[in-house]
Amino acid sequence: MRVLKKEKGWVKIIPENLEDLWFLYNRVKGKVVEQKSLRVKKIKKGDEIIKGKREMREIAIKVEKSRWEDGRVKVIGKIAKGEEQGKYHSFYLELGKEMKIELEEKLPEEEKYEIFVCLVDEKKALLGIYSSGKINLIGKIFAKDKAKFYKEIVNLLKKEKRDILIAGFGNIKEKIAKSVEKEVFVDSVSRVDEQGFKELAKREVIKKIIKKLREEKEKKLIERFLVEIKKIPEKVCYGGEVEKNKWKIKEVLVVSDKVGKYESVLREIENNGGKVLIIDSSRDYSSEIKNFEIIGVFWW
């Protein structure tokens, strides 16, 4: 969970993964949640109320009902403030969507993904690391000799183990990307300086890379659970057997479109100290565990 701001009794957050949404789903009832949402604007003319266009605006509701809907959470409640206070409204809590919520308890840890960034033009290269929504400068390379400048950057990127994003303006970024001879991401920015880092940190390409990293993590998670099933079948249960063995499960893996079916047992496993892990059912690789629906691994 990425925390943007904390105030007394409130926190502004962005859910980063399905486990974050599961956390909110189990705590949102009775809380006030505020985020941008579409609502029809009503205009009063004398005694007549005219419905206008749907507008995107900040709306706070006190949640009365919530429902898990395969990778997002629908919340319904009365508007908590403003001219429409007391009227009902609903919206979805979704991944990557900023919200403000009335919450004081400890939140899930923020995802720790890092991207190596090279911001480059014909005169210089700025090197940085993207993490937690921003890019921090770690070094600079200047083009005293163009051939050596180009070679130094390429050699550096070839050795880099993290995912790489090359950005700038002009053709040099594409030339470097081709010479690195491995998968890299390329984008354009209007300037090569620390302001360019700020511009790049908000781009869709960052979301694309993080999505790739999350998918790789989910694939490894599925592989680990499938290995457990083959290697030590007596330590694993799945489907209806999870309900019978909930008291001794340390980790449970569930496909997102089955969370609603198993939500009561998932809560019990968490209350017993177990960990809930959720795989996005829309991903192709989720087909490997869809027949199981839910897999539990025992403490012993």
HELIX and SHEET records of a PDB file:
HELIX    1   1 LEU A   18  TYR A   25  1                                   8    
HELIX    2   2 LYS A  146  LYS A  159  1                                  14    
HELIX    3   3 ILE A  172  VAL A  180  1                                   9    
HELIX    4   4 GLU A  194  ALA A  201  1                                   8    
HELIX    5   5 GLU A  204  LYS A  231  1                                  28    
HELIX    6   6 PRO A  233  LYS A  235  5                                   3    
HELIX    7   7 GLU A  241  LYS A  244  1                                   4    
HELIX    8   8 LYS A  246  LYS A  248  5                                   3    
HELIX    9   9 SER A  256  LYS A  258  5                                   3    
HELIX   10  10 VAL A  259  ASN A  271  1                                  13    
HELIX   11  11 ASP A  284  SER A  286  5                                   3    
HELIX   12  12 SER A  287  LYS A  290  1                                   4    
SHEET    1   A 7 ARG A   2  GLU A   7  0                                        
SHEET    2   A 7 TRP A  10  ILE A  14 -1                                        
SHEET    3   A 7 MET A  99  ILE A 101 -1                                        
SHEET    4   A 7 VAL A  32  LYS A  45 -1                                        
SHEET    5   A 7 GLU A  48  TRP A  68 -1                                        
SHEET    6   A 7 VAL A  73  ILE A  79 -1                                        
SHEET    7   A 7 TYR A  88  LEU A  93 -1                                        
SHEET    1   B 5 LYS A 134  PHE A 142  0                                        
SHEET    2   B 5 LYS A 124  SER A 131 -1                                        
SHEET    3   B 5 ILE A 115  VAL A 120 -1                                        
SHEET    4   B 5 ASP A 163  GLY A 168  1                                        
SHEET    5   B 5 PHE A 185  SER A 188  1                                        
SHEET    1   C 4 VAL A 236  TYR A 238  0                                        
SHEET    2   C 4 ILE A 294  PHE A 298 -1                                        
SHEET    3   C 4 ILE A 249  VAL A 255 -1                                        
SHEET    4   C 4 LYS A 275  ILE A 279  1                                        
END                                                                             
